[in-house]
Every structure is written in C-alpha cells, then in structure tokens.
Amino acid sequence: MNAEYEYFFSVITVCYNAESSIEKTIKSVLSQNNDDYEYLIIDGKSNDQTVAIAQKYHEKFCGRMRIVSETDQGIYDAMNKAIQMSKGHYLVFINADDELCEGVLNKIEAEIAGKNEAWPEIIYGDCLLIYENDDRISGKIRNAVHPINRKTLMKGMGLMHQSMFTSRKVFAHVGMFNIKYTIGADWDFLIRAVTSHVSLYYMPIPFSKFATDGVSSKVHNLQRHKIRKQNKLYRYIDTGLIRDIFHMKTMIQLIIGRNNYQKLRFFINKKGY
C-alpha cells in the first residue's frame, strides 16, 4: 500500500433520517471478510434514530468506523465532506438502503493489488437492482457499460455509483461533486473524469445492491440536459433530452405514477432474484 493511504478502501455512507434502512447497509459493510478499509458515515443531522443505530456497531469495526452528524447542503455536499476526511486509496459510496455484495472488497483487492502495471484510477462493476413490493423482493443484474467513453456518457452514466471505486487522487485531479446538481452530480463527475483521460477498469461481477425506490430513481430530465450542456457532450441539439423525454420507462412512470411504476417493475423482475 502506498504510504499516502492508510487503507485500501474508504467505504462511505451518506444518510439522513434513514433509521429504517441504515442497519442493512452497515451489516453489508461489516460482513466483508476484509480489514483493509475504513467506514465513514456522514449523517445530515438526522432527527430520528439513524445515528443511534450506527453507534451500536462502532466497536465492531475495531476503530475503523467514523460517524459525523451535522447539517449539510445535500447528498453531494456530504459526499464531498467524506472525500476530504477519507484515508483510503479507493473510495466507494454505499448510501443508506444500498449494500455491498458479499466478499466484494476481497475480490477487488485481489484483482488490483497483484497487477504489475499502474493501478487503475476507477474500478467499476455491475449492480444488482432491487425492487420491493409489499415486503417482497425481486431484482436483476444491471450490467455496466464497457467501455465507457464520451459517446456512451451522452446516454447516461452507464454504471451505478455504488459499484464505482474511485482513487482519491482522481478527486484532486478533476474536482469533487458539483453540489448545484441535486441528482446526477456523480454522472457529471464521471464525465469530467473520462474527459481528463482517467484510467477505468471493469470487473464483470456485481459490486453492490441498489434499492430502486431511492431519490436517484426519480425522473430528472432537465437536470440531465444541464449536465450534458455543461460538459459539451453535444454541439447544437441535445438529442439526449429528446430521448429522455420520450423514453418508454419515463413515459410509463409519468402516465401511471411512480408507485404503480414501482409495482410494475417488481412483477416484471420477480423471477430474476
């Protein structure tokens, strides 16, 4: 390990009033058969039992867990705070209601640590999308796009940020998350990283589980347009905005409502998990 870093990984959970979901996230981190990581929980001054639940697990992490609870300017501001606090080489954001897949830290470390060439600056993998309906669970694997380039980024991120491990030096090189974007700042960051020729490495295995009823699953076409415009992904016309507006999934969600759309996705994918 480079002397610049104390750990191979910094696992980061950003949360606010997440008492109903934070425990499963913490347990997924604690169950990793790997001690070469720190665990940071950045709480937005919750007024429920989120912090109390997290503190119950403090001793189990043997000094590798840090909990901060203070007001912030939103999820990406909290993520930026965590970057500045982190002491690991690779950072991953597993927020409340999401989970690390079993043994994934060992798999990544074994894959990367033995490489003779320079370690990649971003390591990414697939994600298991979780759909819930009346306490029942279904899901499917979402395969990440490979390779990722400016052309693929025109359509979207191409991966889930819960399945992206980023070297801390990348944030120093291309900047942190832009907090003016309430949704999509992770996509904006990846565009800047790819534009700056950051090295990416894809592992075709699930890194994380993503609960699809979170904030990032909402429709946000206008903000996606602003991100494409800011990063000059198109010259004259944002064809991506047209595609977003008339995307079948978007249209269905707008017509039948978000709750009914969630139920529909559950039944479509109930055989896949």
Backbone as CSV, one residue per row, in Angstrom:
resi,resn,N_x,N_y,N_z,CA_x,CA_y,CA_z,C_x,C_y,C_z
1,MET,0.838,-1.189,0.000,0.000,0.000,0.000,0.877,1.245,0.000
2,ASN,0.518,2.205,-0.826,1.198,3.488,-0.872,1.124,4.143,0.496
3,ALA,2.253,4.700,0.966,2.298,5.308,2.290,1.362,6.503,2.407
4,GLU,0.911,7.011,1.260,-0.005,8.148,1.257,-1.378,7.765,1.802
5,TYR,-1.709,6.464,1.804,-3.028,5.995,2.217,-2.900,5.040,3.399
6,GLU,-3.859,5.121,4.318,-3.859,4.234,5.474,-4.616,2.931,5.200
7,TYR,-5.529,2.974,4.244,-6.350,1.810,3.931,-6.423,1.620,2.415
8,PHE,-6.773,0.414,2.009,-7.001,0.172,0.590,-8.325,0.811,0.164
9,PHE,-9.336,0.729,1.058,-10.666,1.256,0.733,-11.159,2.243,1.778
10,SER,-11.926,3.216,1.316,-12.789,4.020,2.189,-14.216,3.764,1.737
11,VAL,-14.995,3.124,2.597,-16.410,2.876,2.310,-17.204,3.989,2.985
12,ILE,-18.063,4.649,2.216,-18.732,5.866,2.698,-20.240,5.716,2.578
13,THR,-20.942,6.010,3.673,-22.400,6.016,3.670,-22.885,7.413,4.038
14,VAL,-23.603,8.036,3.127,-24.234,9.330,3.368,-25.709,9.070,3.663
15,CYS,-26.244,9.699,4.699,-27.619,9.383,5.097,-28.290,10.560,5.781
16,TYR,-29.613,10.493,5.818,-30.430,11.451,6.565,-31.759,10.788,6.886
17,ASN,-32.087,10.713,8.171,-33.326,10.072,8.629,-33.514,8.712,7.961
18,ALA,-32.524,7.874,8.147,-32.504,6.569,7.471,-32.608,5.418,8.465
19,GLU,-33.355,5.605,9.554,-33.421,4.583,10.593,-33.993,3.254,10.083
20,SER,-34.806,3.297,9.042,-35.424,2.071,8.547,-34.516,1.276,7.619
21,SER,-33.409,1.871,7.174,-32.582,1.194,6.171,-31.087,1.159,6.482
22,ILE,-30.628,1.990,7.406,-29.186,2.123,7.631,-28.561,0.831,8.149
23,GLU,-29.325,0.044,8.890,-28.743,-1.141,9.518,-28.307,-2.183,8.496
24,LYS,-29.116,-2.396,7.464,-28.729,-3.393,6.467,-27.507,-2.934,5.684
25,THR,-27.370,-1.623,5.500,-26.182,-1.085,4.829,-24.941,-1.331,5.673
26,ILE,-25.024,-1.015,6.956,-23.897,-1.229,7.865,-23.512,-2.702,7.916
27,LYS,-24.488,-3.582,8.002,-24.207,-5.017,8.084,-23.514,-5.526,6.822
28,SER,-23.859,-4.969,5.671,-23.212,-5.403,4.432,-21.741,-5.015,4.402
29,VAL,-21.415,-3.913,5.065,-20.009,-3.490,5.163,-19.290,-4.335,6.201
30,LEU,-19.923,-4.511,7.339,-19.314,-5.275,8.428,-19.066,-6.721,8.031
31,SER,-19.865,-7.274,7.153,-19.736,-8.683,6.767,-18.591,-8.936,5.779
32,GLN,-17.975,-7.871,5.274,-16.865,-8.060,4.347,-15.699,-8.751,5.042
33,ASN,-15.184,-9.792,4.452,-14.052,-10.524,5.031,-12.753,-9.829,4.635
34,ASN,-12.635,-8.583,5.089,-11.509,-7.732,4.699,-11.355,-6.662,5.764
35,ASP,-10.140,-6.452,6.250,-9.906,-5.441,7.280,-9.207,-4.199,6.754
36,ASP,-8.938,-4.172,5.450,-8.155,-3.072,4.885,-9.067,-1.952,4.381
37,TYR,-9.978,-1.527,5.241,-10.883,-0.440,4.875,-11.266,0.361,6.117
38,GLU,-11.681,1.592,5.899,-12.322,2.397,6.922,-13.770,2.611,6.505
39,TYR,-14.624,2.883,7.477,-16.041,3.086,7.183,-16.477,4.438,7.742
40,LEU,-16.898,5.322,6.843,-17.334,6.660,7.224,-18.843,6.775,7.040
41,ILE,-19.540,7.197,8.074,-20.960,7.502,7.976,-21.120,9.006,8.135
42,ILE,-21.640,9.651,7.103,-21.826,11.098,7.103,-23.327,11.367,7.158
43,ASP,-23.796,11.754,8.303,-25.223,11.947,8.551,-25.558,13.440,8.494
44,GLY,-26.725,13.743,7.920,-27.119,15.143,7.762,-27.894,15.697,8.937
45,LYS,-27.484,15.358,10.138,-28.146,15.790,11.384,-29.560,15.214,11.454
46,SER,-29.652,13.911,11.372,-30.949,13.238,11.417,-31.667,13.506,12.733
47,ASN,-32.998,13.554,12.658,-33.788,13.720,13.878,-34.551,12.448,14.235
48,ASP,-34.079,11.327,13.677,-34.632,10.034,14.065,-33.522,9.216,14.731
49,GLN,-33.573,7.895,14.672,-32.613,7.038,15.373,-31.429,6.592,14.492
50,THR,-31.224,7.239,13.363,-30.152,6.829,12.443,-28.798,6.761,13.132
51,VAL,-28.413,7.818,13.803,-27.096,7.875,14.434,-26.992,6.871,15.577
52,ALA,-28.036,6.747,16.354,-28.031,5.791,17.470,-27.853,4.370,16.962
53,ILE,-28.498,4.035,15.868,-28.350,2.696,15.280,-26.920,2.489,14.810
54,ALA,-26.363,3.484,14.154,-24.983,3.371,13.662,-23.997,3.202,14.816
55,GLN,-24.217,3.932,15.881,-23.287,3.883,17.013,-23.267,2.507,17.677
56,LYS,-24.331,1.733,17.557,-24.357,0.384,18.130,-23.287,-0.509,17.518
57,TYR,-22.852,-0.175,16.312,-21.903,-1.011,15.588,-20.471,-0.477,15.664
58,HIS,-20.284,0.620,16.363,-18.977,1.282,16.352,-17.849,0.356,16.789
59,GLU,-18.032,-0.340,17.888,-16.967,-1.202,18.415,-16.680,-2.386,17.496
60,LYS,-17.676,-2.833,16.768,-17.497,-3.992,15.886,-16.523,-3.704,14.742
61,PHE,-16.325,-2.434,14.425,-15.403,-2.063,13.349,-13.975,-1.840,13.847
62,CYS,-13.768,-2.050,15.135,-12.408,-2.035,15.721,-11.629,-0.764,15.366
63,GLY,-12.262,0.366,15.545,-11.583,1.642,15.330,-11.588,2.135,13.892
64,ARG,-12.215,1.389,12.995,-12.210,1.782,11.571,-13.493,2.495,11.149
65,MET,-14.378,2.761,12.109,-15.634,3.443,11.802,-15.616,4.859,12.375
66,ARG,-16.030,5.818,11.539,-16.179,7.196,11.996,-17.582,7.680,11.629
67,ILE,-18.231,8.341,12.570,-19.584,8.853,12.362,-19.565,10.362,12.552
68,VAL,-20.058,11.081,11.565,-20.182,12.534,11.643,-21.645,12.881,11.414
69,SER,-22.229,13.689,12.294,-23.619,14.100,12.142,-23.699,15.617,12.254
70,GLU,-23.938,16.264,11.133,-24.036,17.719,11.087,-24.834,18.129,9.848
71,THR,-25.348,19.331,9.855,-26.133,19.796,8.716,-25.248,19.932,7.481
72,ASP,-25.864,19.753,6.320,-25.122,19.888,5.069,-26.040,20.476,4.005
73,GLN,-25.510,20.614,2.807,-26.266,21.201,1.700,-26.787,20.126,0.739
74,GLY,-26.957,18.933,1.234,-27.476,17.861,0.395,-26.503,16.714,0.279
75,ILE,-26.932,15.689,-0.447,-26.183,14.437,-0.518,-24.778,14.623,-1.081
76,TYR,-24.621,15.449,-2.109,-23.294,15.575,-2.728,-22.353,16.439,-1.888
77,ASP,-22.910,17.377,-1.135,-22.090,18.126,-0.190,-21.551,17.182,0.880
78,ALA,-22.396,16.280,1.359,-21.962,15.289,2.354,-20.919,14.352,1.765
79,MET,-21.091,13.961,0.512,-20.109,13.097,-0.143,-18.767,13.816,-0.290
80,ASN,-18.801,15.103,-0.576,-17.561,15.872,-0.663,-16.851,15.950,0.686
81,LYS,-17.614,16.091,1.755,-17.026,16.087,3.102,-16.306,14.772,3.357
82,ALA,-16.940,13.681,2.946,-16.347,12.363,3.164,-15.051,12.206,2.386
83,ILE,-15.003,12.729,1.182,-13.770,12.664,0.381,-12.630,13.343,1.126
84,GLN,-12.903,14.496,1.689,-11.865,15.247,2.403,-11.427,14.539,3.676
85,MET,-12.321,13.786,4.287,-11.996,13.052,5.520,-11.302,11.728,5.255
86,SER,-11.467,11.175,4.067,-11.077,9.794,3.789,-9.570,9.574,3.859
87,LYS,-9.196,8.337,4.198,-7.787,7.951,4.299,-7.466,6.720,3.452
88,GLY,-8.442,6.300,2.651,-8.238,5.125,1.813,-7.783,5.482,0.414
89,HIS,-7.292,4.469,-0.305,-6.872,4.665,-1.694,-8.099,4.752,-2.605
90,TYR,-8.992,3.759,-2.496,-10.191,3.730,-3.331,-11.423,4.045,-2.489
91,LEU,-12.249,4.964,-2.979,-13.454,5.382,-2.287,-14.685,4.820,-2.992
92,VAL,-15.652,4.337,-2.194,-16.925,3.886,-2.752,-18.045,4.425,-1.874
93,PHE,-19.128,4.857,-2.499,-20.262,5.439,-1.793,-21.424,4.441,-1.777
94,ILE,-21.645,3.850,-0.608,-22.740,2.908,-0.401,-23.709,3.572,0.566
95,ASN,-24.694,4.258,0.024,-25.561,5.063,0.866,-26.664,4.237,1.504
96,ALA,-27.359,4.836,2.456,-28.381,4.122,3.213,-29.395,3.497,2.262
97,ASP,-29.708,2.260,2.503,-30.629,1.422,1.728,-29.915,0.637,0.632
98,ASP,-28.624,0.904,0.413,-27.841,0.124,-0.541,-26.909,-0.810,0.232
99,GLU,-26.326,-1.781,-0.475,-25.472,-2.767,0.188,-24.280,-3.129,-0.684
100,LEU,-23.174,-3.451,-0.044,-22.060,-4.076,-0.745,-22.366,-5.555,-0.939
101,CYS,-22.014,-6.091,-2.086,-22.180,-7.525,-2.304,-21.172,-8.306,-1.463
102,GLU,-21.512,-9.508,-1.133,-20.692,-10.342,-0.259,-19.288,-10.545,-0.843
103,GLY,-18.273,-10.267,-0.025,-16.887,-10.529,-0.387,-16.313,-9.651,-1.476
104,VAL,-16.984,-8.570,-1.832,-16.532,-7.788,-2.991,-15.218,-7.054,-2.729
105,LEU,-14.976,-6.621,-1.505,-13.718,-5.915,-1.227,-12.517,-6.828,-1.455
106,ASN,-12.618,-8.070,-1.010,-11.535,-9.028,-1.243,-11.327,-9.285,-2.727
107,LYS,-12.423,-9.400,-3.474,-12.325,-9.670,-4.911,-11.623,-8.534,-5.644
108,ILE,-11.969,-7.320,-5.283,-11.347,-6.169,-5.949,-9.882,-6.054,-5.552
109,GLU,-9.591,-6.188,-4.266,-8.207,-6.055,-3.815,-7.322,-7.122,-4.445
110,ALA,-7.820,-8.356,-4.526,-7.042,-9.437,-5.136,-6.794,-9.164,-6.615
111,GLU,-7.787,-8.606,-7.295,-7.674,-8.309,-8.720,-6.667,-7.197,-8.990
112,ILE,-6.682,-6.180,-8.147,-5.897,-4.971,-8.416,-4.508,-5.012,-7.793
113,ALA,-4.411,-5.506,-6.559,-3.136,-5.439,-5.842,-2.043,-6.246,-6.527
114,GLY,-2.429,-7.286,-7.259,-1.431,-8.121,-7.911,-0.999,-7.632,-9.283
115,LYS,-1.561,-6.528,-9.725,-1.226,-6.017,-11.057,0.173,-5.405,-11.063
116,ASN,0.942,-5.736,-12.083,2.292,-5.188,-12.200,2.283,-3.755,-12.732
117,GLU,1.288,-3.457,-13.582,1.199,-2.105,-14.131,0.541,-1.172,-13.127
118,ALA,0.454,0.091,-13.479,-0.145,1.090,-12.595,-1.597,0.723,-12.289
119,TRP,-1.997,0.908,-11.064,-3.365,0.607,-10.683,-4.335,1.546,-11.396
120,PRO,-5.484,1.041,-11.832,-6.475,1.910,-12.480,-7.002,2.951,-11.507
121,GLU,-7.426,4.078,-12.059,-7.905,5.163,-11.198,-9.375,5.004,-10.830
122,ILE,-10.134,4.325,-11.672,-11.519,3.994,-11.351,-11.752,2.516,-11.669
123,ILE,-12.282,1.791,-10.697,-12.646,0.381,-10.870,-14.158,0.305,-10.761
124,TYR,-14.805,-0.342,-11.715,-16.259,-0.423,-11.634,-16.756,-1.805,-12.040
125,GLY,-17.958,-2.118,-11.556,-18.548,-3.418,-11.839,-20.040,-3.303,-12.049
126,ASP,-20.715,-4.428,-12.002,-22.155,-4.469,-12.219,-22.896,-4.189,-10.909
127,CYS,-24.226,-4.179,-10.994,-25.035,-3.869,-9.815,-26.291,-4.733,-9.823
128,LEU,-26.707,-5.174,-8.655,-27.963,-5.898,-8.506,-29.051,-4.891,-8.131
129,LEU,-29.993,-4.649,-9.041,-31.111,-3.746,-8.786,-32.177,-4.479,-7.984
130,ILE,-32.612,-3.866,-6.892,-33.586,-4.485,-6.003,-34.924,-3.756,-6.117
131,TYR,-35.981,-4.533,-6.340,-37.334,-4.000,-6.414,-38.155,-4.590,-5.268
132,GLU,-38.909,-3.733,-4.578,-39.707,-4.202,-3.443,-41.180,-3.882,-3.662
133,ASN,-42.037,-4.772,-3.184,-43.479,-4.558,-3.238,-44.133,-5.354,-2.119
134,ASP,-44.725,-4.629,-1.173,-45.402,-5.290,-0.041,-44.490,-6.296,0.647
135,ASP,-43.277,-5.849,0.991,-42.292,-6.659,1.712,-41.759,-7.839,0.904
136,ARG,-42.062,-7.898,-0.371,-41.491,-8.913,-1.249,-40.387,-8.275,-2.093
137,ILE,-39.405,-9.081,-2.447,-38.236,-8.552,-3.151,-38.030,-9.296,-4.466
138,SER,-37.712,-8.530,-5.495,-37.270,-9.105,-6.751,-36.080,-8.284,-7.223
139,GLY,-35.440,-8.725,-8.271,-34.291,-7.965,-8.736,-33.664,-8.545,-9.980
140,LYS,-32.726,-7.796,-10.532,-31.999,-8.262,-11.697,-30.632,-7.592,-11.733
141,ILE,-29.704,-8.222,-12.419,-28.375,-7.655,-12.578,-28.409,-6.561,-13.643
142,ARG,-27.877,-5.401,-13.311,-27.667,-4.362,-14.309,-26.192,-4.366,-14.678
143,ASN,-25.897,-4.789,-15.896,-24.519,-4.821,-16.361,-24.052,-3.414,-16.713
144,ALA,-22.884,-3.060,-16.247,-22.326,-1.750,-16.554,-21.891,-1.683,-18.015
145,VAL,-21.885,-0.489,-18.564,-21.403,-0.271,-19.929,-19.892,-0.451,-19.963
146,HIS,-19.416,-1.116,-20.993,-17.966,-1.283,-21.156,-17.631,-1.353,-22.638
147,PRO,-16.723,-0.499,-23.118,-16.041,0.563,-22.376,-16.917,1.804,-22.219
148,ILE,-16.545,2.673,-21.298,-17.231,3.943,-21.094,-16.432,5.043,-21.773
149,ASN,-17.112,5.864,-22.561,-16.460,6.986,-23.245,-17.483,8.113,-23.377
150,ARG,-17.097,9.201,-24.001,-17.989,10.356,-24.113,-19.267,10.011,-24.888
151,LYS,-19.144,9.127,-25.857,-20.322,8.748,-26.629,-21.332,7.990,-25.771
152,THR,-20.861,7.034,-24.968,-21.777,6.285,-24.105,-22.320,7.176,-22.993
153,LEU,-21.521,8.135,-22.526,-21.950,9.022,-21.452,-23.046,9.983,-21.888
154,MET,-23.191,10.176,-23.179,-24.283,11.010,-23.698,-25.625,10.447,-23.254
155,LYS,-25.729,9.119,-23.163,-26.984,8.471,-22.777,-27.166,8.421,-21.271
156,GLY,-26.086,8.434,-20.534,-26.179,8.331,-19.089,-24.865,7.851,-18.510
157,MET,-24.869,7.585,-17.222,-23.641,7.230,-16.533,-23.082,5.887,-16.997
158,GLY,-23.972,4.940,-17.286,-23.521,3.636,-17.768,-23.144,2.668,-16.665
159,LEU,-23.216,3.131,-15.416,-22.931,2.288,-14.251,-23.614,2.907,-13.053
160,MET,-23.646,2.180,-11.961,-24.201,2.702,-10.714,-23.051,3.182,-9.837
161,HIS,-23.208,4.367,-9.233,-22.077,4.887,-8.448,-21.773,4.000,-7.255
162,GLN,-22.752,3.203,-6.805,-22.496,2.253,-5.718,-21.526,1.160,-6.146
163,SER,-21.330,1.010,-7.446,-20.413,-0.010,-7.974,-19.187,0.623,-8.615
164,MET,-18.832,1.814,-8.171,-17.665,2.506,-8.705,-16.699,2.851,-7.569
165,PHE,-15.485,2.326,-7.646,-14.432,2.608,-6.671,-13.443,3.583,-7.325
166,THR,-13.306,4.747,-6.718,-12.517,5.826,-7.316,-11.304,6.146,-6.462
167,SER,-10.135,6.182,-7.077,-8.923,6.572,-6.359,-9.063,8.009,-5.860
168,ARG,-8.645,8.239,-4.642,-8.803,9.572,-4.046,-8.086,10.654,-4.850
169,LYS,-7.020,10.276,-5.544,-6.277,11.276,-6.307,-7.076,11.799,-7.499
170,VAL,-8.082,11.031,-7.944,-8.910,11.493,-9.064,-9.687,12.744,-8.669
171,PHE,-10.183,12.777,-7.442,-10.934,13.948,-6.986,-10.032,15.186,-6.920
172,ALA,-8.785,14.980,-6.561,-7.847,16.105,-6.552,-7.553,16.582,-7.970
173,HIS,-7.621,15.655,-8.916,-7.280,15.965,-10.311,-8.427,16.626,-11.065
174,VAL,-9.644,16.084,-10.943,-10.768,16.591,-11.747,-11.799,17.362,-10.930
175,GLY,-11.621,17.428,-9.613,-12.578,18.120,-8.761,-13.578,17.162,-8.138
176,MET,-14.310,17.677,-7.170,-15.271,16.850,-6.445,-16.658,16.968,-7.080
177,PHE,-17.679,16.532,-6.362,-19.037,16.555,-6.892,-19.585,17.981,-6.899
178,ASN,-20.245,18.348,-7.969,-20.816,19.682,-8.112,-22.161,19.718,-7.402
179,ILE,-22.225,20.450,-6.278,-23.429,20.396,-5.440,-24.603,21.177,-6.025
180,LYS,-24.402,21.861,-7.142,-25.555,22.535,-7.762,-26.495,21.518,-8.407
181,TYR,-25.996,20.286,-8.628,-26.844,19.223,-9.147,-27.369,18.408,-7.977
182,THR,-28.682,18.432,-7.774,-29.260,17.656,-6.671,-29.330,16.177,-7.012
183,ILE,-29.418,15.861,-8.296,-29.382,14.495,-8.805,-28.472,14.500,-10.033
184,GLY,-27.536,13.572,-10.111,-26.709,13.475,-11.304,-25.309,14.027,-11.177
185,ALA,-24.915,14.500,-10.002,-23.559,15.011,-9.853,-22.513,13.913,-9.996
186,ASP,-22.901,12.668,-9.713,-21.980,11.549,-9.910,-21.730,11.320,-11.400
187,TRP,-22.769,11.474,-12.212,-22.628,11.371,-13.672,-21.748,12.499,-14.201
188,ASP,-22.000,13.711,-13.733,-21.174,14.858,-14.115,-19.713,14.611,-13.764
189,PHE,-19.471,14.057,-12.574,-18.094,13.760,-12.159,-17.451,12.743,-13.091
190,LEU,-18.192,11.686,-13.449,-17.628,10.659,-14.320,-17.316,11.222,-15.705
191,ILE,-18.166,12.102,-16.206,-17.887,12.742,-17.498,-16.578,13.513,-17.425
192,ARG,-16.386,14.270,-16.363,-15.145,15.042,-16.209,-13.940,14.130,-16.088
193,ALA,-14.117,13.010,-15.398,-13.010,12.065,-15.240,-12.621,11.446,-16.581
194,VAL,-13.622,11.009,-17.352,-13.344,10.403,-18.650,-12.723,11.429,-19.594
195,THR,-13.225,12.653,-19.568,-12.678,13.725,-20.404,-11.218,14.002,-20.052
196,SER,-10.877,13.790,-18.781,-9.498,14.014,-18.316,-8.624,12.776,-18.493
197,HIS,-9.154,11.764,-19.187,-8.410,10.541,-19.522,-7.996,9.731,-18.294
198,VAL,-8.867,9.725,-17.285,-8.656,8.864,-16.123,-8.784,7.405,-16.572
199,SER,-7.943,6.539,-16.029,-7.973,5.125,-16.425,-9.101,4.388,-15.717
200,LEU,-9.881,3.598,-16.485,-11.001,2.833,-15.951,-10.740,1.341,-16.130
201,TYR,-11.201,0.551,-15.155,-11.030,-0.896,-15.193,-12.350,-1.548,-14.815
202,TYR,-12.853,-2.415,-15.677,-14.154,-3.048,-15.468,-13.999,-4.489,-15.006
203,MET,-14.710,-4.845,-13.936,-14.799,-6.217,-13.463,-16.245,-6.674,-13.639
204,PRO,-16.506,-7.700,-14.453,-17.883,-8.095,-14.778,-18.561,-8.920,-13.693
205,ILE,-18.601,-8.379,-12.485,-19.290,-9.020,-11.364,-20.070,-7.952,-10.608
206,PRO,-21.143,-8.323,-9.897,-21.880,-7.321,-9.110,-21.049,-6.839,-7.926
207,PHE,-20.940,-5.536,-7.801,-20.243,-4.930,-6.664,-21.219,-4.548,-5.551
208,SER,-22.452,-4.204,-5.925,-23.371,-3.634,-4.949,-24.809,-4.009,-5.257
209,LYS,-25.667,-3.739,-4.261,-27.114,-3.871,-4.423,-27.717,-2.473,-4.267
210,PHE,-28.583,-2.123,-5.211,-29.158,-0.783,-5.241,-30.669,-0.865,-5.088
211,ALA,-31.203,-0.185,-4.064,-32.648,-0.143,-3.846,-33.261,0.893,-4.779
212,THR,-34.098,0.458,-5.697,-34.557,1.335,-6.780,-35.591,2.365,-6.362
213,ASP,-36.023,2.348,-5.103,-37.006,3.345,-4.666,-36.346,4.575,-4.062
214,GLY,-35.035,4.730,-4.239,-34.321,5.876,-3.687,-34.523,7.137,-4.499
215,VAL,-33.927,8.257,-4.019,-34.104,9.552,-4.669,-33.592,9.542,-6.095
216,SER,-32.494,8.812,-6.363,-31.886,8.856,-7.684,-32.684,8.095,-8.731
217,SER,-33.755,7.415,-8.323,-34.573,6.700,-9.294,-35.678,7.579,-9.883
218,LYS,-35.773,8.819,-9.436,-36.815,9.714,-9.929,-36.449,10.261,-11.313
219,VAL,-37.483,10.709,-12.044,-37.264,11.323,-13.342,-36.623,12.699,-13.157
220,HIS,-35.568,12.997,-13.903,-34.871,14.271,-13.737,-34.266,14.714,-15.076
221,ASN,-35.128,14.820,-16.096,-34.653,15.079,-17.444,-33.985,16.438,-17.609
222,LEU,-34.540,17.476,-16.988,-33.980,18.815,-17.160,-32.562,18.891,-16.612
223,GLN,-32.335,18.267,-15.471,-31.000,18.292,-14.895,-30.012,17.489,-15.744
224,ARG,-30.478,16.392,-16.337,-29.627,15.631,-17.248,-29.222,16.492,-18.452
225,HIS,-30.162,17.297,-18.945,-29.856,18.208,-20.046,-28.768,19.206,-19.638
226,LYS,-28.887,19.768,-18.443,-27.911,20.748,-17.971,-26.520,20.134,-17.851
227,ILE,-26.461,18.888,-17.421,-25.169,18.214,-17.284,-24.539,17.988,-18.648
228,ARG,-25.327,17.548,-19.620,-24.786,17.364,-20.975,-24.305,18.688,-21.556
229,LYS,-25.090,19.749,-21.329,-24.712,21.068,-21.851,-23.436,21.574,-21.190
230,GLN,-23.334,21.454,-19.867,-22.170,21.929,-19.130,-20.904,21.226,-19.583
231,ASN,-21.011,19.942,-19.912,-19.843,19.155,-20.299,-19.648,19.053,-21.811
232,LYS,-20.451,19.831,-22.558,-20.315,19.940,-24.011,-20.354,18.572,-24.697
233,LEU,-21.350,17.770,-24.305,-21.498,16.451,-24.901,-22.199,16.510,-26.263
234,TYR,-22.761,17.653,-26.594,-23.376,17.826,-27.904,-22.998,19.200,-28.458
235,ARG,-23.114,19.351,-29.768,-22.708,20.606,-30.397,-23.865,21.583,-30.565
236,TYR,-24.980,21.126,-31.128,-26.086,22.034,-31.429,-27.391,21.637,-30.728
237,ILE,-27.799,20.392,-30.896,-29.071,19.933,-30.352,-28.828,18.786,-29.382
238,ASP,-29.459,18.872,-28.212,-29.326,17.805,-27.215,-30.311,16.692,-27.553
239,THR,-29.868,15.791,-28.414,-30.725,14.655,-28.770,-30.994,13.761,-27.559
240,GLY,-30.096,13.825,-26.583,-30.297,13.043,-25.361,-31.532,13.489,-24.604
241,LEU,-31.839,14.796,-24.611,-33.030,15.297,-23.926,-34.291,14.759,-24.604
242,ILE,-34.285,14.763,-25.922,-35.428,14.223,-26.666,-35.621,12.743,-26.331
243,ARG,-34.500,12.007,-26.299,-34.560,10.584,-25.987,-35.058,10.368,-24.552
244,ASP,-34.610,11.220,-23.607,-35.045,11.093,-22.221,-36.544,11.327,-22.084
245,ILE,-37.035,12.380,-22.727,-38.449,12.739,-22.588,-39.361,11.638,-23.123
246,PHE,-38.956,11.066,-24.255,-39.813,10.074,-24.899,-39.373,8.642,-24.631
247,HIS,-38.484,8.472,-23.619,-38.070,7.128,-23.243,-39.272,6.374,-22.675
248,MET,-39.411,5.123,-23.061,-40.592,4.353,-22.670,-40.764,4.295,-21.159
249,LYS,-39.681,4.051,-20.421,-39.786,3.942,-18.973,-40.237,5.261,-18.365
250,THR,-39.736,6.380,-18.920,-40.134,7.691,-18.423,-41.610,7.942,-18.682
251,MET,-42.041,7.632,-19.872,-43.435,7.855,-20.239,-44.373,7.029,-19.362
252,ILE,-44.023,5.772,-19.142,-44.867,4.907,-18.317,-44.971,5.451,-16.895
253,GLN,-43.824,5.890,-16.349,-43.814,6.405,-14.981,-44.671,7.659,-14.851
254,LEU,-44.624,8.526,-15.867,-45.414,9.756,-15.831,-46.905,9.464,-15.974
255,ILE,-47.247,8.442,-16.749,-48.654,8.127,-17.013,-49.306,7.414,-15.832
256,ILE,-48.624,6.401,-15.302,-49.260,5.580,-14.258,-48.867,5.984,-12.848
257,GLY,-47.893,6.878,-12.718,-47.453,7.309,-11.395,-46.295,6.469,-10.883
258,ARG,-45.517,7.053,-9.979,-44.293,6.401,-9.516,-44.565,5.131,-8.735
259,ASN,-45.585,5.151,-7.850,-45.867,3.972,-7.030,-46.292,2.783,-7.885
260,ASN,-47.172,3.040,-8.845,-47.613,1.954,-9.724,-46.470,1.472,-10.607
261,TYR,-45.605,2.396,-10.988,-44.444,2.017,-11.806,-43.518,1.094,-11.025
262,GLN,-43.352,1.369,-9.718,-42.511,0.519,-8.877,-43.094,-0.889,-8.782
263,LYS,-44.407,-0.978,-8.640,-45.060,-2.291,-8.571,-44.884,-3.045,-9.891
264,LEU,-45.015,-2.328,-10.990,-44.860,-2.949,-12.307,-43.461,-3.518,-12.465
265,ARG,-42.442,-2.763,-12.056,-41.064,-3.256,-12.168,-40.843,-4.488,-11.299
266,PHE,-41.466,-4.490,-10.134,-41.334,-5.660,-9.261,-41.835,-6.918,-9.964
267,PHE,-43.011,-6.856,-10.533,-43.595,-8.040,-11.153,-42.849,-8.457,-12.416
268,ILE,-42.311,-7.488,-13.151,-41.539,-7.815,-14.348,-40.278,-8.575,-13.985
269,ASN,-39.667,-8.215,-12.848,-38.366,-8.769,-12.479,-38.411,-9.796,-11.360
270,LYS,-39.617,-10.229,-10.951,-39.714,-11.076,-9.760,-39.088,-12.455,-9.936
271,LYS,-38.852,-12.879,-11.153,-38.229,-14.186,-11.368,-36.701,-14.111,-11.418
272,GLY,-36.190,-12.868,-11.336,-34.755,-12.726,-11.547,-33.929,-12.672,-10.295
273,TYR,-34.544,-12.869,-9.131,-33.765,-12.717,-7.890,-34.249,-13.704,-6.848
